[in-house]
Amino acid sequence: MSDKEIYNKTINDFNDTMRRVNERLDAINLHISGFRKDLDAHGELALRLEDAIGGNKLNNNKGLYHKFEALSETTQELKEQMTLFNERMDNYKSGYTWGSRLTISSIVAFVIWYFTKK
């Protein structure tokens, strides 16, 4: 084999190797661009989730967290009001029972007095 043939074979081998390397780099670049698209989509989703939970300028920074806190406070207030209402109803019921007994006793006493007044 002559030097020229060895040189041509070496150049051909080198060109083959470079073609394979370039093909592999193109595949890697395509793969990375797919990852970039996924990361962009996930980043956008993360921002939308953050806006939904924490709020943004459009909803006066009142996201789901703040709404949940407001509902929790309202629920606590309603529980306190229900406790007061139940206490009042218990007092009313005991008063109503006492009043009804007094009324029935008064009616019975009146009937007895009316029939025995001769």
WOQUI-V129779 format. One record per helix or strand of 3 or more residues. SS is the DSSP state (helix for helix, strand for strand). FROM is the first residue (numbers start at 0). TO is the last residue. If there is no record, write none. Layout:
# WOQUI-V129779
ss=<SS/SS>
from=<FROM/FROM>
to=<TO/TO>
This chain:
# WOQUI-V129779
ss=<helix/helix/helix>
from=<2/56/63>
to=<53/58/114>
